[in-house]
């Protein structure tokens, strides 16, 4: 056998041996690939993550009463009536004397006056009144103000609270006090009474001869205030004062009392009461 033939046969033997030795390994790798799935590729980490919320809760979900970092929230007080201190329009709750109405804060600017306003003057100064709120001109618009004492209005605000001090009724709305002025047929803006934080209970009525029934659902406080004002008016009309001895008259006290009672009845009936 020639030398070249021996070399060719040896090379063929080496090639065949390598194929047989590598075949099991290849099959084993294929089986392993089917039996052991590759782990999923890692997802890139986000550049930000919602911060954990104080007090727990899901990230990104606002919880009542919990403020987000960097976001300022107004402190909402809860007065005795359990109502929020601010409404959805930025108005402030006036809870004094359980008044319970919302008004714009002093200094609030408006471009125009509300419908139904009434003008009032004090010297050369102009003021405007609507819904218990006072305005004054400011630049091209109007600003919410505290009215100066002495302004007299003909009709009280649509919502007011009657508060008694020393047997005298005051009418309160939006941190403003009003006092009846029968001689001016209206109600004057007045300074707060000295004991504004300590109101007194309504006094007992002095009209023992009259039976008075509220027909329009007036409260006891409102009835007491109406009786007080009608008493002042009837006293001025007749000269008879039932709180004084003999009515404070030198003539026929019985006749004067009858005139007083008729005047009281007319006044109270005009305010929505039944008088017997």
C-alpha positions as MATLAB code, in Angstrom:
seq = 'XXXXXXXXXXXXXXXXXXXXXXXXXXXXXXXXXXXXXXXXXXXXXXXXXXXXXXXXXXXXXXXXXXXXXXXXXXXXXXXXXXXXXXXXXXXXXXXXXXXXXXXXXXXXXXXXXXXXXXXXXXXXXXXXXXXXXXXXXXXXXXXXXXXXXXXXXXXXXXXXXXXXXXXXXXXXXXXXXXXXXXXXXXXXXXXXXXXXXXXXXXXXXXXXXXXXXXXXXXXXXXXXXXXXXXXXXXXXXXXXXXXXXXXXXXXXXXXXXXXXXXXXXXXXXXXXXXXX';
ca = [
       0.000    0.000    0.000;
       1.443    3.273   -1.000;
       2.228    6.001    1.517;
      -0.338    8.427    0.082;
      -3.165    5.898    0.376;
      -2.332    5.308    4.047;
      -2.538    9.029    4.773;
      -5.935    9.356    3.022;
      -7.428    6.423    4.978;
      -6.135    7.847    8.272;
      -7.680   11.248    7.567;
     -11.070    9.654    6.730;
     -10.990    7.705   10.006;
     -10.316   10.860   12.012;
     -13.219   12.690   10.351;
     -15.681    9.850   10.985;
     -14.643    9.591   14.656;
     -15.184   13.330   15.146;
     -18.689   13.185   13.661;
     -19.720   10.305   15.920;
     -18.323   11.952   19.034;
     -20.018   15.298   18.352;
     -23.476   13.970   17.478;
     -24.558   13.074   21.094;
     -23.419   16.446   22.364;
     -25.441   18.266   19.730;
     -28.554   16.221   20.493;
     -28.005   16.800   24.196;
     -27.794   20.562   23.650;
     -31.032   20.476   21.653;
     -32.803   18.506   24.401;
     -31.489   20.854   27.068;
     -32.740   23.856   25.101;
     -36.245   22.396   25.065;
     -36.214   21.384   28.733;
     -34.748   24.623   30.121;
     -36.463   27.713   28.633;
     -34.455   30.866   28.731;
     -35.365   33.449   31.387;
     -37.167   36.518   29.976;
     -35.037   39.468   29.153;
     -34.871   42.062   31.933;
     -37.013   45.174   31.249;
     -35.278   48.542   31.611;
     -35.921   50.209   34.938;
     -38.162   53.324   34.773;
     -36.551   56.696   35.181;
     -38.972   57.642   38.005;
     -41.339   55.926   40.369;
     -44.278   57.290   42.360;
     -43.272   58.078   45.888;
     -44.887   56.114   48.679;
     -47.868   58.004   50.025;
     -47.963   59.081   53.656;
     -50.319   56.850   55.548;
     -50.279   54.124   52.879;
     -52.453   53.768   49.834;
     -51.772   53.106   46.182;
     -49.128   55.283   44.517;
     -50.600   58.024   42.413;
     -54.047   57.863   44.060;
     -55.063   60.941   46.056;
     -56.374   60.185   49.535;
     -58.611   62.645   51.340;
     -56.724   64.543   54.007;
     -53.261   63.436   52.786;
     -51.202   66.034   50.962;
     -48.819   65.168   48.157;
     -45.203   66.276   48.629;
     -44.703   69.653   47.027;
     -48.451   70.385   46.697;
     -49.900   72.855   49.190;
     -53.480   72.282   50.322;
     -55.543   74.766   52.335;
     -56.220   73.923   55.916;
     -59.957   73.337   56.081;
     -61.464   73.964   59.490;
     -64.622   72.367   60.764;
     -66.820   74.713   62.792;
     -69.523   73.541   65.135;
     -71.987   72.977   62.320;
     -69.622   70.537   60.638;
     -69.489   72.587   57.438;
     -66.237   73.390   55.592;
     -64.707   76.790   56.196;
     -64.568   77.453   52.440;
     -67.023   76.694   49.673;
     -66.141   75.809   46.104;
     -66.008   79.469   45.055;
     -63.480   80.629   47.630;
     -66.077   82.147   49.949;
     -65.587   81.961   53.712;
     -68.103   80.532   56.169;
     -69.404   83.021   58.739;
     -70.198   80.696   61.647;
     -70.451   83.330   64.373;
     -73.731   83.085   66.293;
     -74.427   80.008   64.112;
     -75.007   82.338   61.185;
     -73.944   79.656   58.713;
     -73.641   81.643   55.473;
     -70.753   81.970   52.989;
     -69.376   85.368   51.948;
     -66.413   86.519   49.824;
     -63.419   87.633   51.896;
     -62.815   91.343   52.424;
     -60.653   92.685   49.645;
     -62.172   90.460   46.956;
     -62.322   92.305   43.631;
     -65.169   92.190   41.120;
     -65.323   93.613   37.626;
     -69.028   94.430   38.003;
     -71.679   94.653   40.692;
     -74.159   91.789   41.213;
     -77.729   92.133   40.062;
     -80.130   93.822   42.457;
     -77.551   95.946   44.284;
     -78.561   99.136   46.115;
     -76.406  102.269   46.252;
     -75.749  104.140   49.493;
     -73.793  107.289   50.208;
     -71.810  108.574   53.149;
     -70.627  112.073   52.394;
     -68.917  111.877   49.030;
     -68.210  108.157   49.341;
     -70.294  105.645   47.449;
     -71.117  102.141   48.662;
     -73.149   99.316   47.208;
     -75.082   96.614   49.036;
     -76.297   93.247   47.754;
     -77.113   89.997   49.517;
     -75.524   91.086   52.785;
     -72.238   92.037   51.065;
     -70.863   95.577   50.872;
     -68.828   96.921   47.941;
     -66.936  100.116   47.171;
     -65.457  101.383   43.900;
     -61.860  100.334   43.315;
     -60.181  101.244   40.047;
     -62.229   99.912   37.130;
     -64.113   97.500   39.401;
     -65.379   97.013   42.931;
     -63.960   95.596   46.149;
     -65.646   93.832   49.097;
     -65.378   96.028   52.201;
     -66.523   96.467   55.788;
     -69.115   99.270   55.707;
     -68.594  102.349   57.887;
     -70.948  102.772   60.873;
     -73.829  105.111   60.225;
     -75.000  103.800   56.876;
     -78.760  103.151   57.039;
     -80.394  100.466   54.918;
     -84.130  100.077   54.443;
     -84.162   96.264   54.340;
     -82.026   93.818   56.282;
     -79.918   91.234   54.411;
     -81.898   88.231   53.147;
     -80.102   86.050   55.708;
     -79.287   87.530   59.104;
     -79.031   86.401   62.713;
     -80.772   88.218   65.562;
     -78.477   88.579   68.572;
     -79.469   90.165   71.875;
     -77.248   92.282   74.108;
     -78.658   93.828   77.266;
     -82.239   93.417   76.081;
     -81.558   95.127   72.728;
     -81.620   93.168   69.449;
     -78.815   93.427   66.919;
     -78.964   91.976   63.432;
     -75.826   90.258   62.235;
     -74.524   89.153   58.819;
     -71.002   88.895   57.342;
     -69.296   90.375   60.428;
     -71.534   93.461   60.283;
     -73.975   94.514   63.012;
     -77.191   96.406   62.321;
     -79.513   98.165   64.757;
     -83.126   99.186   64.168;
     -83.663  102.912   63.648;
     -87.439  103.509   63.718;
     -87.008  107.252   63.274;
     -85.183  106.604   59.990;
     -87.396  103.696   58.925;
     -84.413  101.422   58.549;
     -81.424   99.724   60.101;
     -78.087  101.377   60.744;
     -74.652   99.822   60.493;
     -73.230  100.018   64.019;
     -70.041   99.097   65.827;
     -69.996   95.664   67.463;
     -71.284   95.803   71.045;
     -68.670   95.727   73.778;
     -69.757   92.262   74.896;
     -70.067   90.876   71.374;
     -68.713   87.502   72.484;
     -71.344   87.109   75.204;
     -74.860   87.638   73.815;
     -77.792   87.507   76.206;
     -81.023   85.514   75.824;
     -84.066   87.269   74.341;
     -86.096   89.112   76.990;
     -89.575   88.095   77.994;
     -92.269   89.905   76.049;
     -94.092   92.726   77.800;
     -97.289   92.538   75.742;
     -99.313   90.382   78.139;
    -102.637   91.385   76.569;
    -101.727   90.050   73.118;
    -101.545   86.448   71.910;
     -99.031   86.332   69.066;
     -98.565   83.359   66.716;
     -95.935   83.189   63.936;
     -97.567   82.274   60.623;
     -94.411   82.120   58.507;
     -92.243   79.888   60.672;
     -90.438   82.714   62.448;
     -88.018   81.597   65.141;
     -88.356   82.663   68.763;
     -85.445   85.028   68.289;
     -87.044   86.585   65.228;
     -90.396   86.918   66.961;
     -88.757   88.622   69.921;
     -86.980   91.047   67.598;
     -90.173   91.831   65.677;
     -92.087   92.404   68.894;
     -89.375   94.727   70.152;
     -89.464   96.815   66.987;
     -93.264   96.890   66.883;
     -93.276   97.876   70.548;
     -91.024  100.847   69.812;
     -93.194  101.857   66.874;
     -96.481  101.495   68.792;
     -95.041  103.402   71.749;
     -94.028  106.230   69.441;
     -97.475  106.272   67.831;
     -99.545  106.225   71.029;
     -97.267  107.499   73.790;
     -98.101  104.380   75.825;
     -95.308  102.204   77.202;
     -96.502   98.974   78.866;
     -93.155   98.591   80.599;
     -93.817  101.741   82.627;
     -96.234  102.252   85.527;
     -99.620  103.345   84.195;
     -98.101  103.168   80.745;
     -96.113  106.326   81.379;
     -99.181  108.452   80.615;
    -101.018  110.998   82.729;
    -104.370  110.544   81.027;
    -106.683  107.581   80.528;
    -104.330  104.629   80.738;
    -106.943  102.095   79.569;
    -107.693  104.008   76.402;
    -103.986  104.489   75.749;
    -103.377  100.774   76.226;
    -106.112   99.922   73.740;
    -104.546  102.238   71.200;
    -101.155  100.710   71.866;
    -102.495   97.167   71.404;
    -104.150   98.109   68.111;
    -100.902   99.634   66.866;
     -98.947   96.554   67.996;
    -101.420   94.237   66.267;
    -101.209   96.160   62.998;
     -97.406   96.132   63.070;
     -97.129   92.420   63.874;
     -99.753   91.397   61.333;
     -97.786   93.255   58.713;
     -94.777   91.091   59.626;
     -96.589   87.801   59.254;
     -98.076   87.124   62.711;
    -101.555   86.303   63.868;
    -102.556   88.458   66.813;
    -105.529   87.737   69.068;
];
